[in-house]
């Protein structure tokens, strides 16, 4: 695919994603909790869908050929809908850009944001949001067009780098340039789509963003000769991408947090959508507690009695979500890297479920 078709395809991906699935009613068998103590959950039950903000990027969030939203972050939203409403497809996906997602969450325009936002101290202290557990660990990457003689542009001295504004990527590169470590010229753009478009049009020799984001976005370039080189950025970096929720609703944050942890725990114990019924009876004590949902505790948290079971049955565990959207079962074949359970040398770790 040439550059103009690629840009056009990306433009189509940025269309508004509508709500999916029928409206779900309030979950049954739930202990009443005063609405003032759980405003987001009460509104979700009234509305019948979970509203999630995402950044539209291949593998993370996009429309499939049938116009259905799919992707890693979309599936995390579906897991929440399964936990809260019992229907994974009771979701409404909205496009958010940086720093729009902070205001959108704080104002209640979305219930949660999975817009691939890194958790930082300044964001934690500045905005009226809470960060949940990191759901994807990445590093900063840089893509560069190869020179006519086949050499990498990254080997040269002067380089113009496209970068989306208001990101940790921009801040890191500005510090790198200001410190005299690279004689690069930075060109910032209002958002990631603008920076990507400029790079695809060869207005910049390089493009910097999270490495996984670069890999999935540039996968559309079918010709190996067209494909740019993708490497880690010069400075070591950490990009813990975490969900955002309103900081005035502790119960909703707990629902988001423990839904994510349930995905981690299920993978670590080998519980999948295919064997959850069996594991519910024969699994270890923690897995039996997880799949039974601890109904009395779930009621206090405003969750369905079988919330974790529904999450795994309808959406799968974390590894299943990763593999079908980004990993071995996807076109992108991303390595799990740090996005593995802690027992396998990764960073995915959950508190004790009891």
C-alpha positions as CSV (number, residue, x, y, z in Angstrom):
1,X,0.0,0.0,0.0
2,X,1.4,3.4,-0.9
3,X,1.5,6.4,1.3
4,X,-1.6,8.2,0.2
5,X,-3.8,5.0,0.5
6,X,-2.3,4.4,3.9
7,X,-3.1,7.9,5.0
8,X,-6.7,7.5,3.7
9,X,-7.1,4.2,5.5
10,X,-6.0,5.8,8.7
11,X,-8.4,8.6,8.2
12,X,-11.2,6.2,7.9
13,X,-10.1,4.5,11.2
14,X,-10.6,7.9,12.9
15,X,-14.3,7.9,12.3
16,X,-16.6,7.9,15.3
17,X,-17.2,4.4,16.7
18,X,-20.9,3.9,17.6
19,X,-22.2,1.9,20.6
20,X,-22.3,-1.8,20.1
21,X,-24.8,-4.4,21.3
22,X,-28.2,-4.1,22.8
23,X,-28.9,-2.1,25.8
24,X,-28.3,-4.2,29.0
25,X,-30.5,-3.9,32.0
26,X,-29.3,-3.6,35.6
27,X,-27.6,-6.8,36.7
28,X,-29.8,-9.0,38.9
29,X,-29.1,-10.3,42.4
30,X,-27.2,-7.2,43.5
31,X,-27.3,-5.7,46.9
32,X,-28.6,-2.2,46.8
33,X,-26.0,0.5,47.3
34,X,-27.0,4.2,47.7
35,X,-26.5,5.9,44.3
36,X,-24.6,8.8,46.0
37,X,-21.9,6.3,46.9
38,X,-21.6,4.9,43.4
39,X,-22.7,7.6,40.9
40,X,-20.8,6.1,37.9
41,X,-22.0,2.6,38.4
42,X,-25.6,3.8,38.9
43,X,-25.4,5.8,35.7
44,X,-24.0,2.9,33.8
45,X,-26.9,0.7,34.9
46,X,-29.4,3.4,34.0
47,X,-27.8,3.9,30.6
48,X,-27.1,0.2,29.8
49,X,-23.6,0.7,28.3
50,X,-20.1,1.5,29.5
51,X,-18.7,4.5,27.7
52,X,-14.9,4.2,27.1
53,X,-12.5,6.6,25.6
54,X,-9.7,5.3,23.3
55,X,-7.1,6.5,20.9
56,X,-7.8,5.0,17.4
57,X,-4.7,3.0,16.5
58,X,-4.4,-0.3,14.7
59,X,-4.3,-3.2,17.1
60,X,-5.4,-1.0,20.0
61,X,-8.7,0.4,18.7
62,X,-10.2,0.5,15.2
63,X,-13.2,-0.5,13.2
64,X,-13.2,-3.9,11.5
65,X,-14.6,-4.5,8.1
66,X,-18.1,-4.7,9.5
67,X,-17.7,-1.4,11.4
68,X,-17.4,-3.1,14.7
69,X,-14.9,-1.7,17.2
70,X,-12.1,-4.1,17.9
71,X,-8.7,-3.9,19.5
72,X,-6.8,-4.4,22.7
73,X,-8.2,-1.4,24.5
74,X,-11.7,-2.1,23.2
75,X,-11.5,-5.5,24.7
76,X,-10.6,-4.0,28.1
77,X,-13.7,-1.9,27.8
78,X,-15.7,-5.0,27.0
79,X,-14.3,-6.8,30.0
80,X,-15.7,-3.9,32.2
81,X,-19.1,-4.2,30.5
82,X,-19.1,-8.0,31.2
83,X,-18.2,-7.3,34.9
84,X,-20.7,-4.6,35.5
85,X,-23.6,-5.3,33.1
86,X,-23.0,-9.0,32.2
87,X,-22.8,-8.2,28.5
88,X,-19.4,-7.6,27.0
89,X,-20.8,-5.8,23.9
90,X,-22.7,-3.2,26.0
91,X,-20.1,-0.6,25.3
92,X,-19.9,2.8,23.6
93,X,-16.4,3.7,22.2
94,X,-15.4,7.3,21.8
95,X,-12.3,8.8,20.3
96,X,-10.2,10.9,22.6
97,X,-6.9,12.7,22.0
98,X,-4.3,14.2,24.3
99,X,-4.9,16.0,26.6
100,X,-8.7,15.8,25.9
101,X,-9.0,12.5,27.7
102,X,-8.4,14.1,31.1
103,X,-11.2,16.6,30.8
104,X,-13.5,14.1,29.2
105,X,-13.1,11.7,32.2
106,X,-13.4,14.4,34.8
107,X,-16.5,15.8,33.2
108,X,-18.2,12.4,32.9
109,X,-18.3,12.4,29.1
110,X,-16.8,8.9,29.4
111,X,-16.8,6.5,32.3
112,X,-13.2,5.4,31.8
113,X,-10.4,6.2,29.3
114,X,-8.1,3.6,27.7
115,X,-6.5,6.2,25.5
116,X,-3.0,4.8,25.8
117,X,-2.0,7.4,28.4
118,X,1.2,7.0,30.4
119,X,0.9,7.4,34.2
120,X,3.1,10.2,35.4
121,X,3.4,12.2,38.6
122,X,2.4,15.5,36.9
123,X,-0.7,14.0,35.4
124,X,-1.7,12.4,38.7
125,X,-1.3,15.7,40.5
126,X,-2.8,18.0,37.9
127,X,-6.0,16.4,36.7
128,X,-9.1,15.3,38.5
129,X,-8.7,11.7,37.5
130,X,-7.3,8.5,39.1
131,X,-5.0,6.1,37.3
132,X,-5.8,2.4,37.4
133,X,-3.3,-0.5,37.1
134,X,-1.0,-0.2,34.0
135,X,-2.5,-2.4,31.3
136,X,0.3,-2.2,28.8
137,X,4.0,-1.5,29.4
138,X,5.9,0.1,26.5
139,X,9.0,2.1,25.7
140,X,9.6,5.1,23.6
141,X,10.5,4.3,20.0
142,X,11.6,6.1,16.9
143,X,10.9,5.3,13.3
144,X,13.0,6.7,10.4
145,X,13.0,6.5,6.7
146,X,16.1,4.9,5.2
147,X,18.4,7.0,3.1
148,X,18.7,6.4,-0.7
149,X,21.9,4.3,-0.1
150,X,20.1,2.1,2.4
151,X,21.6,3.6,5.5
152,X,19.5,4.5,8.5
153,X,18.7,8.2,8.9
154,X,19.3,7.6,12.6
155,X,23.0,7.2,11.9
156,X,23.2,10.8,10.6
157,X,23.8,13.9,12.6
158,X,20.8,16.2,11.6
159,X,17.3,14.9,11.7
160,X,13.8,16.3,11.7
161,X,11.6,14.3,14.1
162,X,7.7,14.5,14.1
163,X,6.2,14.1,17.5
164,X,2.7,14.5,19.0
165,X,2.4,17.4,21.3
166,X,1.6,17.1,25.0
167,X,3.1,13.6,25.3
168,X,5.9,12.1,27.4
169,X,7.6,11.4,24.1
170,X,7.8,15.1,23.3
171,X,9.2,15.9,26.8
172,X,11.9,13.2,26.6
173,X,13.0,14.3,23.1
174,X,13.1,18.0,24.1
175,X,15.3,17.1,27.1
176,X,17.6,15.0,24.8
177,X,18.0,17.9,22.3
178,X,18.4,20.6,25.0
179,X,21.2,18.5,26.5
180,X,23.1,18.5,23.3
181,X,22.9,14.7,23.0
182,X,21.2,14.8,19.5
183,X,21.3,17.7,16.9
184,X,17.7,17.0,16.0
185,X,14.9,19.4,15.1
186,X,11.6,18.6,16.6
187,X,8.3,19.3,14.9
188,X,5.3,18.9,17.2
189,X,1.7,18.3,16.0
190,X,-1.6,18.7,17.8
191,X,-2.1,14.9,17.9
192,X,-0.8,11.5,16.9
193,X,-2.7,11.3,13.6
194,X,-1.2,14.6,12.5
195,X,2.3,13.6,13.3
196,X,1.8,10.2,11.6
197,X,0.4,11.9,8.5
198,X,3.4,14.2,8.3
199,X,5.8,11.3,8.6
200,X,4.0,9.3,5.9
201,X,4.2,12.3,3.6
202,X,7.9,12.4,4.3
203,X,7.7,15.9,5.8
204,X,9.9,14.5,8.6
205,X,12.7,12.0,8.4
206,X,11.7,10.4,11.7
207,X,8.6,9.9,13.9
208,X,8.7,9.2,17.7
209,X,6.0,7.6,19.8
210,X,5.5,4.5,21.9
211,X,7.2,1.7,20.1
212,X,4.2,-0.6,19.9
213,X,2.2,2.2,18.5
214,X,4.8,2.8,15.8
215,X,4.9,-0.9,15.0
216,X,1.1,-1.3,14.5
217,X,0.6,2.0,12.7
218,X,3.4,1.4,10.2
219,X,2.5,-2.3,9.6
220,X,0.2,-1.0,6.7
221,X,3.3,-0.3,4.6
222,X,3.3,-3.5,2.7
223,X,6.5,-3.1,0.7
224,X,9.7,-3.9,2.7
225,X,11.4,-1.2,0.7
226,X,8.9,1.4,1.9
227,X,9.0,0.3,5.6
228,X,10.9,2.6,7.9
229,X,13.4,1.4,10.5
230,X,11.9,1.2,14.0
231,X,14.2,1.4,17.0
232,X,14.2,2.2,20.7
233,X,14.6,5.9,21.4
234,X,18.2,7.0,22.5
235,X,17.2,7.4,26.2
236,X,15.8,4.5,28.3
237,X,12.1,5.2,28.9
238,X,9.1,3.7,30.7
239,X,5.6,4.1,29.3
240,X,3.1,2.5,31.7
241,X,-0.3,2.9,29.9
242,X,-3.1,3.0,32.4
243,X,-6.9,3.5,32.5
244,X,-8.3,6.8,33.8
245,X,-11.4,7.2,36.0
246,X,-13.0,10.2,37.8
247,X,-11.2,10.7,41.1
248,X,-14.5,11.4,42.9
249,X,-15.8,7.8,42.6
250,X,-13.8,5.3,44.6
251,X,-16.2,2.4,44.0
252,X,-16.0,2.8,40.2
253,X,-12.2,2.9,40.4
254,X,-12.3,-0.3,42.4
255,X,-14.5,-2.0,39.7
256,X,-12.0,-1.0,37.0
257,X,-9.0,-2.0,39.1
258,X,-10.2,-5.4,40.0
259,X,-11.5,-6.2,36.5
260,X,-8.0,-5.6,35.2
261,X,-6.5,-7.7,38.1
262,X,-9.0,-10.5,37.3
263,X,-7.5,-10.6,33.7
264,X,-4.0,-10.8,35.1
265,X,-4.9,-13.5,37.7
266,X,-6.7,-15.6,35.2
267,X,-3.8,-15.7,32.8
268,X,-1.3,-16.4,35.5
269,X,-3.4,-19.4,36.6
270,X,-4.1,-20.7,33.1
271,X,-7.8,-19.9,33.3
272,X,-9.2,-19.2,29.8
273,X,-12.5,-18.6,28.2
274,X,-12.4,-22.3,27.1
275,X,-11.8,-23.8,30.5
276,X,-13.3,-21.4,33.0
277,X,-16.3,-23.7,33.6
278,X,-13.9,-26.5,34.6
279,X,-11.6,-24.3,36.6
280,X,-14.5,-22.9,38.5
281,X,-14.9,-26.3,40.1
282,X,-11.4,-27.9,40.0
283,X,-9.0,-24.8,40.1
284,X,-6.9,-23.7,43.0
285,X,-8.5,-22.0,45.9
286,X,-7.8,-18.5,44.6
287,X,-9.2,-19.3,41.2
288,X,-12.3,-20.8,42.7
289,X,-12.8,-17.6,44.6
290,X,-12.1,-15.5,41.5
291,X,-14.6,-17.4,39.3
292,X,-17.2,-17.6,42.0
293,X,-16.9,-13.8,42.3
294,X,-17.0,-13.6,46.1
295,X,-20.7,-12.5,45.9
296,X,-20.9,-10.8,49.2
297,X,-17.8,-8.7,48.4
298,X,-19.0,-8.1,44.8
299,X,-22.3,-6.8,46.2
300,X,-20.5,-4.2,48.3
301,X,-18.5,-3.2,45.2
302,X,-21.5,-2.9,43.0
303,X,-20.5,-5.8,40.8
304,X,-22.4,-8.8,39.5
305,X,-22.1,-11.9,41.7
306,X,-20.4,-13.8,38.9
307,X,-18.5,-10.7,37.5
308,X,-15.0,-12.3,37.1
309,X,-16.4,-15.4,35.5
310,X,-18.4,-13.4,33.0
311,X,-15.2,-11.4,32.2
312,X,-13.1,-14.5,31.4
313,X,-15.9,-16.4,29.6
314,X,-16.9,-13.5,27.4
315,X,-13.6,-11.7,26.8
316,X,-10.8,-14.1,27.9
317,X,-7.8,-13.5,30.1
318,X,-5.2,-10.9,29.6
319,X,-3.0,-13.1,27.4
320,X,-5.9,-14.1,25.1
321,X,-6.7,-10.4,24.7
322,X,-3.1,-9.5,23.9
323,X,-2.6,-12.4,21.5
324,X,-5.6,-11.8,19.3
325,X,-5.1,-8.0,19.0
326,X,-1.4,-7.5,19.2
327,X,0.5,-10.7,19.5
328,X,0.8,-14.1,17.9
329,X,-2.8,-14.3,16.5
330,X,-2.7,-10.7,15.1
331,X,-1.0,-9.3,12.0
332,X,1.5,-7.4,14.2
333,X,3.1,-10.3,16.1
334,X,4.2,-8.1,19.0
335,X,6.4,-9.7,21.6
336,X,4.9,-9.8,25.0
337,X,8.0,-8.4,26.6
338,X,7.2,-6.9,30.0
339,X,3.5,-7.6,29.4
340,X,3.8,-11.1,30.8
341,X,2.7,-12.3,34.2
342,X,5.3,-11.7,37.0
343,X,5.8,-15.4,37.3
344,X,7.1,-15.4,33.7
345,X,9.4,-12.4,34.3
346,X,6.9,-9.8,33.3
347,X,5.4,-6.8,35.1
348,X,1.7,-8.0,35.4
349,X,1.1,-8.5,39.1
350,X,-2.2,-8.5,41.0
351,X,-3.0,-8.3,44.7
352,X,-4.4,-11.4,46.5
353,X,-8.0,-12.2,45.6
354,X,-9.7,-12.9,48.9
